Amino acid sequence: MRIVDVYLGQEIEEKILTKHSVLREEIEETLLADEPKHLKARRGRYLAIGFLKRFISVVYENRSGIAMIITAYPSSNWQISLYKRK
């Protein structure tokens, strides 16, 4: 899956930072710089699992190559295992 840009609204960014301690830069790097594992999720959404300094999971909608971020959080153990199998 090819992502060319990331859209993260201010309200969502603040929620992700407050609730999950994930920075905008981590989300962008996970989707744009890393080679994340993409999985199809519910309601036309996708889950990307990537690793830079730590494992991050990002839920997003793909709109013509633009990732519309829904949420992001540190990956769970099962997500890390899935990523390592890629």
N, C-alpha and C positions, 0 to 999 in steps of 0.2 A: 504494500500500500504506500502510495506516495503522498506525503504531506509537504506542502510548500509554504504554508504560513499557519500561525496559531492565533486564534482569537480568544482572549480571556478578559471578560468584563470585570470592572473594578469590584463589584459586589461579590462575585464568585471568587476572585483573587483573594479578597480579604477573608472570606469564609475558609478557603483552603489553607491560608496561612495560619489563621487562628485555631482552627479545628485540627489540622493535620501537620502543621509546621512544614509545609512544602512551599518553596519559593517559585515565583514566576519563571526565573531562569532555569530551575531544575525541570520544569514542565517543558519549556521550549527546547532545552538541550536533549531531553529524553526523546522528544518527537522529531526534532530536526537534525541533531548531530549524531545521536546514537542509532543503532539498528534495533529498534524495539520489536518485540513479538506482538503482533496484532491479532486480536481475537474478536469475532463477531459477538456482540452482546444483545440484550433485548432492546426492543423499540427502535431498531435501526442504528443503534449506537455501537461503538467499538471500545475495546479495552486494549491499551498498549502497556506492555511491561518492559521497562528498560533499566539499564544500569550505567551510572556514571560514578558518583561517589557512594551512592547507595541505591538500592532497588526502589523504583517508583512505579506506581500504577496510575494510569491516566484514563479516565472515561471521557469520550468525546463523540461528537457527531461529525461526519466528514461531509463537507459541502464543497464540492469541486476542488478538493485538495486543501481546503482550509479546515483545520481542526477547531471546532467550536467546543471549548472545554466545558464539561459538566462538573467534574470533580477530579481530584488527584490526591493520592495518599501513599504512605510507605507500603510497599508490597507485603502481602502475607506470605507465610511459608509455602503454601501450595502454589502461589503465583511465582515465587522464586524458583521452585522446582520446575514449573512449567517453562519458565524462561531458559533455564539451564539445559532443557531438552531440545531447544530449537535447532 
